[in-house]
Amino acid sequence: MSAGARHQAGFSLLEVLVAFAILALSLGVMMEIFSRASIVTIASAQYSQAATLAESVLGEVGADIPLEEGVVSGATDSGFEWELSIQAVDVSDQYFTEPPATPYRIDATVLWKDAGRARRVSLTTLRLGERL
């Protein structure tokens, strides 16, 4: 066989290098996607935990926390801080000459830090208390 008639089988070095470069870029993009997905999952879990804590604190009003005007706060071992603000709502001039019960606006706010950024969840409800 002459040197010109010989066919080379396989890939050249340049083709292999290009294939590895494409593979490396693809893997880099996939790692970035998985990294962002895990960050979003962690943030979602924290928001869910904060909302559950806020609901729990709202549920304690009238039982462990008296239904009277003021501010109550606390913290959990997992790094969440909560604050409960209770305010009487004046409705005497609007609907009744003398209301049968006193409505209270209750604001529950949960605060925490995530990667150095302050995060918060707030829930608000109304509860009826004894007439003032």
Backbone bond lengths (Angstrom), bond angles and torsions (degrees), N, CA, C in turn:
res aa  C-N    CA-C-N  psi(-1)  N-CA   C-N-CA  omega(-1)  CA-C   N-CA-C  phi
1 M - - - 1.444 - - 1.512 109.67 -
2 S 1.270 114.63 139.40 1.457 119.10 177.97 1.524 109.87 -84.55
3 A 1.308 116.88 162.84 1.462 121.99 -177.03 1.517 111.47 -66.13
4 G 1.314 119.20 -30.91 1.462 121.83 -178.45 1.513 112.55 -77.65
5 A 1.316 118.52 -24.88 1.458 121.30 -176.33 1.520 112.74 -87.09
6 R 1.295 116.33 -8.49 1.455 119.31 -178.39 1.534 110.52 -75.57
7 H 1.344 118.22 129.90 1.467 122.64 175.67 1.517 108.50 -102.06
8 Q 1.278 114.72 136.42 1.461 118.63 177.76 1.523 109.25 -92.66
9 A 1.293 115.75 133.03 1.453 120.63 176.88 1.525 108.34 -99.81
10 G 1.351 117.20 149.51 1.463 120.87 177.60 1.519 111.79 104.69
11 F 1.322 114.41 -170.13 1.454 121.44 -176.53 1.518 110.45 -106.76
12 S 1.306 114.15 149.89 1.460 118.24 176.29 1.529 108.89 -81.97
13 L 1.296 116.37 165.48 1.458 121.72 179.99 1.526 110.80 -60.68
14 L 1.306 117.59 -38.73 1.463 121.70 -179.94 1.531 111.10 -63.51
15 E 1.311 117.31 -41.61 1.462 121.00 178.79 1.526 111.13 -64.33
16 V 1.306 117.21 -40.08 1.466 121.23 178.57 1.529 110.22 -65.72
17 L 1.329 117.75 -42.30 1.464 121.06 179.24 1.526 111.41 -64.03
18 V 1.318 117.55 -41.35 1.468 121.15 178.04 1.531 110.02 -64.07
19 A 1.323 117.11 -41.57 1.466 120.61 178.74 1.530 110.84 -62.56
20 F 1.334 117.48 -42.33 1.461 120.35 178.21 1.530 111.55 -66.50
21 A 1.321 117.72 -36.32 1.465 120.92 177.91 1.529 110.55 -64.40
22 I 1.324 116.89 -43.13 1.466 120.83 177.83 1.527 110.14 -64.11
23 L 1.314 116.95 -42.17 1.462 121.45 178.39 1.527 110.79 -62.23
24 A 1.326 117.10 -43.30 1.464 120.99 -179.72 1.526 111.10 -63.83
25 L 1.328 117.73 -42.91 1.461 120.77 178.14 1.526 110.97 -63.66
26 S 1.315 116.32 -42.79 1.468 120.52 179.60 1.522 111.11 -62.87
27 L 1.321 117.14 -44.11 1.460 120.37 178.70 1.529 111.61 -65.19
28 G 1.322 116.89 -37.34 1.465 120.62 177.39 1.519 111.80 -62.63
29 V 1.323 116.50 -43.36 1.464 120.64 178.29 1.528 110.26 -64.84
30 M 1.321 117.18 -42.50 1.464 120.39 179.58 1.527 111.43 -64.12
31 M 1.324 117.68 -39.67 1.465 120.68 178.27 1.530 110.68 -64.51
32 E 1.318 117.34 -39.06 1.462 121.39 177.71 1.529 110.34 -63.52
33 I 1.314 117.20 -42.23 1.466 121.49 178.69 1.525 110.15 -62.17
34 F 1.328 117.50 -46.83 1.464 120.57 179.73 1.527 111.49 -65.48
35 S 1.320 117.25 -36.00 1.457 120.96 178.72 1.528 110.72 -64.47
36 R 1.315 116.59 -47.05 1.469 120.07 179.07 1.523 111.16 -65.10
37 A 1.310 117.33 -37.78 1.466 120.61 178.84 1.524 110.85 -63.35
38 S 1.322 117.38 -39.66 1.467 119.35 179.44 1.527 110.95 -69.39
39 I 1.328 118.29 -35.96 1.466 121.35 177.27 1.524 110.20 -64.40
40 V 1.331 116.77 -43.98 1.465 120.95 179.20 1.527 110.49 -65.13
41 T 1.314 117.30 -38.25 1.466 121.08 178.73 1.524 111.13 -63.91
42 I 1.316 117.25 -42.67 1.467 121.25 178.67 1.527 110.32 -64.52
43 A 1.341 117.23 -44.84 1.465 120.64 179.26 1.525 110.79 -62.49
44 S 1.311 116.89 -40.77 1.465 121.11 178.50 1.526 111.12 -62.77
45 A 1.315 116.90 -41.70 1.467 120.77 178.34 1.527 110.75 -64.24
46 Q 1.337 117.14 -38.56 1.461 120.22 179.01 1.527 111.04 -66.96
47 Y 1.343 117.31 -42.93 1.463 120.20 177.78 1.529 110.74 -62.92
48 S 1.311 116.96 -39.72 1.461 121.02 178.44 1.528 110.93 -64.10
49 Q 1.325 116.44 -43.14 1.464 121.05 178.45 1.529 110.54 -64.83
50 A 1.336 117.44 -39.71 1.464 121.18 179.21 1.530 110.80 -66.83
51 A 1.326 117.66 -41.35 1.464 120.70 178.33 1.525 110.94 -64.71
52 T 1.319 116.95 -39.26 1.465 120.92 177.23 1.524 110.78 -63.95
53 L 1.332 116.85 -41.17 1.464 120.80 177.76 1.529 110.53 -64.04
54 A 1.338 117.37 -43.44 1.466 120.85 179.32 1.530 110.68 -61.87
55 E 1.328 117.50 -42.68 1.466 120.78 177.04 1.528 111.06 -63.01
56 S 1.313 116.49 -39.74 1.462 121.14 179.30 1.522 111.07 -64.01
57 V 1.329 116.49 -43.66 1.467 120.61 179.95 1.529 109.75 -65.92
58 L 1.339 117.38 -40.86 1.464 119.83 176.68 1.528 111.00 -61.69
59 G 1.315 116.77 -36.56 1.458 120.96 179.14 1.520 113.73 -68.21
60 E 1.324 117.33 -22.50 1.464 121.17 179.83 1.524 112.88 -79.58
61 V 1.344 116.73 -15.45 1.464 119.56 -179.90 1.525 108.64 -68.34
62 G 1.307 115.54 128.17 1.455 121.16 -176.96 1.516 112.22 95.43
63 A 1.323 117.52 -17.70 1.468 121.38 177.70 1.529 108.74 -109.26
64 D 1.323 117.22 -79.09 1.470 121.56 179.25 1.524 112.05 -85.41
65 I 1.323 116.70 -28.25 1.467 121.86 179.74 1.526 107.12 -109.60
66 P 1.343 117.86 122.78 1.468 119.24 -177.46 1.531 111.84 -66.64
67 L 1.329 115.40 145.38 1.463 121.49 179.15 1.524 108.45 -84.97
68 E 1.323 115.81 79.69 1.458 122.76 177.11 1.515 108.37 -145.81
69 E 1.328 115.15 154.98 1.462 119.70 -175.22 1.521 111.53 -59.34
70 G 1.332 114.68 141.57 1.451 120.31 177.84 1.514 111.83 149.59
71 V 1.318 114.61 -174.30 1.461 122.21 -179.97 1.522 108.16 -126.03
72 V 1.319 115.55 131.96 1.463 122.37 177.65 1.520 106.62 -125.64
73 S 1.328 117.34 139.45 1.467 119.39 179.66 1.519 109.85 -139.81
74 G 1.315 114.40 165.59 1.454 120.37 179.35 1.516 110.18 -168.98
75 A 1.312 115.90 -178.28 1.464 121.61 -179.61 1.521 108.84 -144.35
76 T 1.320 115.07 157.12 1.462 120.74 176.93 1.524 109.01 -108.78
77 D 1.309 115.55 166.04 1.466 120.52 177.77 1.525 111.95 -69.59
78 S 1.327 116.88 -20.84 1.468 120.20 -177.10 1.525 113.20 -88.81
79 G 1.336 118.18 10.18 1.460 120.96 173.15 1.519 115.26 95.60
80 F 1.308 118.32 7.60 1.459 121.33 177.57 1.520 109.23 -94.86
81 E 1.331 116.05 138.42 1.459 121.83 173.96 1.519 107.40 -114.46
82 W 1.326 117.28 141.92 1.453 120.02 179.43 1.518 110.56 -129.82
83 E 1.328 114.06 152.55 1.456 121.12 178.29 1.518 108.00 -139.12
84 L 1.310 115.86 135.76 1.452 122.65 -178.11 1.519 107.76 -120.69
85 S 1.319 116.99 122.64 1.458 122.08 178.82 1.530 108.13 -113.55
86 I 1.330 116.34 124.33 1.463 121.42 -178.80 1.526 107.92 -118.57
87 Q 1.344 115.94 124.02 1.461 121.38 -178.78 1.522 109.19 -133.81
88 A 1.319 116.09 134.42 1.461 120.16 174.95 1.525 108.66 -72.20
89 V 1.322 115.76 140.26 1.464 121.51 179.12 1.521 107.46 -103.93
90 D 1.327 116.01 124.60 1.462 120.16 -178.67 1.525 109.21 -86.11
91 V 1.328 116.41 114.36 1.464 121.27 178.87 1.524 111.36 -120.88
92 S 1.325 118.04 8.03 1.462 120.61 -174.44 1.525 112.49 -62.88
93 D 1.316 118.58 -38.08 1.461 120.84 -178.68 1.517 112.36 -79.00
94 Q 1.300 118.14 -20.85 1.454 120.76 -171.66 1.522 113.52 -88.21
95 Y 1.308 117.96 -47.42 1.456 119.76 -169.38 1.528 113.84 -122.69
96 F 1.298 117.62 -32.10 1.456 121.50 -174.39 1.523 109.04 -130.87
97 T 1.305 115.27 153.47 1.463 117.23 169.83 1.521 108.97 -76.58
98 E 1.323 115.68 -35.92 1.460 121.07 175.22 1.532 107.16 -143.14
99 P 1.326 117.59 106.47 1.470 119.54 -175.13 1.530 111.54 -66.42
100 P 1.343 116.79 146.14 1.462 120.36 179.96 1.527 113.22 -71.25
101 A 1.311 117.64 -21.10 1.471 122.23 179.48 1.522 108.06 -149.79
102 T 1.313 115.92 162.56 1.467 120.80 178.48 1.523 109.26 -101.46
103 P 1.332 116.44 118.90 1.469 117.93 175.71 1.531 110.31 -80.29
104 Y 1.315 115.37 140.95 1.459 121.99 177.42 1.522 108.85 -119.53
105 R 1.315 115.01 133.19 1.465 120.29 173.21 1.523 106.61 -90.69
106 I 1.337 115.34 126.89 1.463 120.60 -178.07 1.522 108.28 -119.80
107 D 1.327 115.74 119.68 1.467 122.25 177.86 1.523 108.58 -109.57
108 A 1.317 116.62 122.14 1.469 121.81 175.79 1.522 108.01 -110.35
109 T 1.317 116.47 124.17 1.462 122.08 179.71 1.522 108.66 -123.20
110 V 1.328 115.81 130.55 1.465 121.88 177.37 1.520 107.35 -115.02
111 L 1.330 116.27 129.76 1.466 122.77 -178.34 1.519 109.53 -119.99
112 W 1.340 116.23 145.28 1.457 121.14 173.74 1.519 108.58 -159.36
113 K 1.314 116.10 165.47 1.470 121.99 178.26 1.515 109.05 -108.91
114 D 1.320 115.31 135.85 1.461 122.25 178.43 1.520 107.43 -131.55
115 A 1.311 116.60 109.89 1.468 122.73 -179.23 1.528 111.08 54.74
116 G 1.331 116.36 41.51 1.454 120.98 177.12 1.518 114.54 83.86
117 R 1.320 118.16 -5.76 1.465 121.55 -179.95 1.522 109.69 -101.93
118 A 1.324 115.59 137.05 1.465 120.49 177.93 1.527 109.17 -77.72
119 R 1.312 115.72 130.88 1.468 122.09 178.29 1.522 107.92 -120.63
120 R 1.352 116.01 155.98 1.453 119.51 179.88 1.516 111.07 -153.54
121 V 1.323 114.74 149.93 1.457 123.25 172.83 1.522 106.28 -131.31
122 S 1.327 116.69 132.93 1.464 120.86 179.17 1.523 109.83 -125.89
123 L 1.319 115.81 135.48 1.460 122.91 174.41 1.522 107.94 -126.56
124 T 1.328 116.64 143.75 1.458 122.09 -179.27 1.519 109.20 -131.48
125 T 1.327 115.78 142.06 1.461 120.74 177.07 1.523 108.98 -147.94
126 L 1.314 116.15 169.91 1.460 122.80 173.99 1.519 108.28 -118.02
127 R 1.322 116.06 139.67 1.466 121.96 175.73 1.523 107.92 -130.95
128 L 1.308 115.71 147.07 1.455 120.31 176.43 1.521 109.49 -95.73
129 G 1.327 114.46 132.15 1.456 120.76 177.10 1.515 109.65 -120.07
130 E 1.300 115.81 -177.83 1.462 119.88 179.35 1.517 110.26 -66.09
131 R 1.321 114.70 150.62 1.460 120.41 -178.92 1.522 110.07 -64.80
132 L 1.331 115.63 135.85 1.473 120.51 179.40 1.513 110.91 -79.44
